[in-house]
Amino acid sequence: MGKSDNWTDKEVVIAFTRMLRTVVMWVPFLMITLYFAVVKDLVFFDDPDIPTWMHILFFAWIIIMLPLLAWITFKKIWKM
């Protein structure tokens, strides 16, 4: 058994911090998006009490944030 079997190995720590950064970034985004989609009912246009601009703002949030978070995840955190 070599030195690489140790859990405090530098590569394991780097991989763990990358995973932690990814989770810390994606989980709040998904929680916020699902909250506004399901609880505030911004996904469906059938409620006349919700103005159209709020639906547009919600979908703009998704369209902007998904590629941005994917870019940060793959290019900055995981360096792919």
Secondary structure, 3 states (H helix, E strand, C coil): CCHHHCCCCHHHHHHHHHHHHHHHHHHHHHHHHHHHHHHCCCCCCCCCCCCHHHHHHHHHHHHHHHHHHHHHHHHHHCCC
